């Protein structure tokens, strides 16, 4: 029975008003899959641009609040650091690497993507054999997915051997 007490009715209505948007905004598996595909396509485009010596796609996909920690750097850098790095590699277009998606998770307007890269040619054309583990954090700002956080690390030779031996 619904109470005749106006205070109780107000409280019930307040709870319903708060909970309704939560139920409407619940993410379905299809929503998560769509976000994963959109973000992975952005990641692939960023690295394609890198291979062509152009980081404009990276910069245009990045939030103004970005902070990232590139492999080998002493500390994280903000967007101005990313811009500086982009200008230092502009035109170096010989980088070759492959990418492999490892995992993805999402909550609301925040998503985290994990992947591996294997770089065989440096941007200047020198051969190499570098494998990285990458974690990028994306946020949806005004309906657009933007990179807000990044961390990459060079895998050790031992780690690569152990992972290769795993089924």
C-alpha positions as CSV (number, residue, x, y, z in Angstrom):
1,X,0.0,0.0,0.0
2,X,1.2,3.5,-0.8
3,X,1.3,5.7,2.3
4,X,-1.0,8.6,2.7
5,X,1.7,10.4,4.5
6,X,2.9,13.3,2.2
7,X,6.4,13.0,3.6
8,X,6.7,9.3,2.7
9,X,5.3,9.9,-0.8
10,X,7.8,12.7,-1.3
11,X,10.6,10.5,-0.2
12,X,9.6,7.7,-2.5
13,X,9.2,10.1,-5.4
14,X,12.7,11.6,-4.7
15,X,14.2,8.1,-4.7
16,X,12.5,7.3,-8.1
17,X,13.7,10.6,-9.6
18,X,17.3,9.8,-8.6
19,X,17.2,6.2,-9.7
20,X,15.5,6.7,-13.1
21,X,18.5,8.4,-14.8
22,X,20.8,5.6,-13.3
23,X,18.7,2.9,-14.9
24,X,18.5,4.8,-18.2
25,X,22.3,5.3,-18.4
26,X,23.2,1.7,-17.6
27,X,25.7,0.4,-20.2
28,X,24.8,-2.6,-22.2
29,X,27.4,-5.0,-23.6
30,X,26.7,-3.5,-27.0
31,X,27.6,0.0,-25.6
32,X,30.8,-1.3,-24.2
33,X,31.7,-3.1,-27.4
34,X,31.0,0.0,-29.5
35,X,33.2,2.1,-27.2
36,X,36.0,-0.5,-27.4
37,X,35.8,-0.5,-31.2
38,X,35.8,3.3,-31.4
39,X,38.7,3.7,-29.1
40,X,40.7,0.9,-30.7
41,X,40.2,2.5,-34.1
42,X,41.5,5.8,-32.6
43,X,44.5,4.0,-31.3
44,X,45.3,2.4,-34.6
45,X,44.9,5.7,-36.4
46,X,47.3,7.4,-33.8
47,X,50.0,4.8,-34.5
48,X,49.4,4.9,-38.3
49,X,50.0,8.7,-38.1
50,X,53.1,8.1,-36.0
51,X,54.5,5.8,-38.7
52,X,54.0,8.6,-41.2
53,X,55.8,11.1,-39.0
54,X,52.5,12.9,-38.1
55,X,51.2,13.1,-34.5
56,X,48.4,15.4,-35.3
57,X,45.8,12.6,-34.9
58,X,47.3,11.9,-31.4
59,X,47.2,15.5,-30.4
60,X,43.6,16.0,-31.8
61,X,42.4,12.9,-29.9
62,X,43.8,14.1,-26.6
63,X,42.0,15.9,-23.7
64,X,43.3,19.2,-22.5
65,X,43.7,17.5,-19.1
66,X,46.0,14.8,-20.5
67,X,48.9,13.4,-18.5
68,X,51.0,10.6,-19.8
69,X,54.2,8.7,-18.8
70,X,56.1,7.6,-21.9
71,X,58.5,4.7,-21.7
72,X,61.9,5.8,-20.5
73,X,60.7,9.2,-19.3
74,X,61.6,10.2,-15.7
75,X,58.1,11.5,-14.9
76,X,54.7,12.0,-16.5
77,X,54.2,14.9,-18.8
78,X,51.1,17.0,-19.6
79,X,49.8,18.0,-23.0
80,X,52.5,20.6,-23.5
81,X,55.1,17.8,-23.1
82,X,53.2,15.7,-25.7
83,X,53.2,18.7,-28.1
84,X,56.9,19.2,-27.6
85,X,57.6,15.5,-28.3
86,X,55.3,15.6,-31.4
87,X,57.3,18.5,-32.8
88,X,60.6,16.7,-32.2
89,X,59.5,13.7,-34.3
90,X,57.7,15.5,-37.0
91,X,58.6,14.2,-40.4
92,X,60.4,11.1,-39.0
93,X,58.3,8.6,-41.0
94,X,60.0,5.2,-40.9
95,X,58.7,3.8,-37.7
96,X,57.2,0.3,-38.1
97,X,55.3,-1.5,-35.4
98,X,52.4,-3.9,-34.8
99,X,49.7,-3.7,-32.2
100,X,47.8,-6.3,-30.3
101,X,44.7,-5.5,-28.2
102,X,45.0,-7.1,-24.7
103,X,42.0,-5.8,-22.8
104,X,39.4,-3.1,-22.3
105,X,37.2,-1.9,-19.5
106,X,34.7,0.9,-19.2
107,X,32.6,2.6,-16.5
108,X,30.4,5.5,-17.5
109,X,32.4,8.0,-19.5
110,X,35.8,6.5,-18.7
111,X,37.5,3.7,-20.5
112,X,40.8,1.9,-20.2
113,X,42.5,0.1,-23.0
114,X,45.5,-2.2,-22.7
115,X,47.6,-3.3,-25.7
116,X,51.1,-4.5,-26.8
117,X,53.2,-3.0,-29.5
118,X,56.2,-4.5,-31.2
119,X,58.4,-1.9,-32.9
120,X,60.9,-3.2,-35.5
121,X,62.0,0.1,-37.1
122,X,62.6,3.4,-35.2
123,X,61.2,6.6,-36.7
124,X,64.6,7.5,-38.1
125,X,64.8,4.2,-39.9
126,X,67.2,2.3,-37.5
127,X,66.2,-1.4,-37.0
128,X,65.2,-2.3,-33.5
129,X,63.3,-5.0,-31.6
130,X,61.3,-3.3,-28.9
131,X,58.1,-4.6,-27.2
132,X,55.9,-2.4,-25.1
133,X,53.0,-2.7,-22.8
134,X,50.6,0.3,-23.2
135,X,47.7,1.5,-21.0
136,X,45.6,4.4,-22.2
137,X,42.7,6.0,-20.3
138,X,40.0,7.6,-22.4
139,X,37.1,9.9,-21.3
140,X,34.1,10.9,-23.2
141,X,34.0,14.7,-23.3
142,X,30.9,16.2,-24.9
143,X,30.2,12.9,-26.6
144,X,33.8,12.5,-28.0
145,X,36.3,9.9,-26.7
146,X,39.5,11.7,-25.8
147,X,42.8,10.4,-24.4
148,X,43.4,11.7,-20.8
149,X,46.0,9.3,-19.4
150,X,48.7,7.1,-20.8
151,X,51.5,4.8,-19.5
152,X,53.8,2.8,-21.5
153,X,56.7,0.6,-20.5
154,X,59.4,-1.3,-22.4
155,X,59.1,-5.0,-21.7
156,X,62.3,-6.7,-20.4
157,X,63.9,-9.6,-22.4
158,X,63.0,-12.0,-19.5
159,X,59.3,-10.9,-19.5
160,X,59.2,-11.5,-23.3
161,X,60.7,-15.0,-22.9
162,X,58.2,-15.9,-20.1
163,X,55.2,-14.6,-22.0
164,X,56.3,-16.5,-25.2
165,X,56.4,-19.7,-23.2
166,X,52.9,-19.3,-21.9
167,X,50.1,-21.1,-23.8
